[in-house]
């Protein structure tokens, strides 16, 4: 009978330990990484405009595009801008 009581007590202790450990992991995940900053909702909500390279057709973010002198055409690299001209 004593053995059965010890087994039940051990089982309850293990279950309590796993519950506490899981709760700590959830709170750490909710708070984010220690010392890190999470991106603002505005940055994630507004995707960047994609442009198509006039030479090869590759789609690139507008911040990485190389534009022609007149600003109408976009290219993925300066090399493609020069090749497309001539």
Secondary structure, 3 states (H helix, E strand, C coil): CHHHHHHHHHHHHHHHHHHHHHHHHHHHHHHCCCCCCCCCHHHHHCCCCEEECCCCCCEEEHHHCEECCCCCCEECCHHHHHHHHC
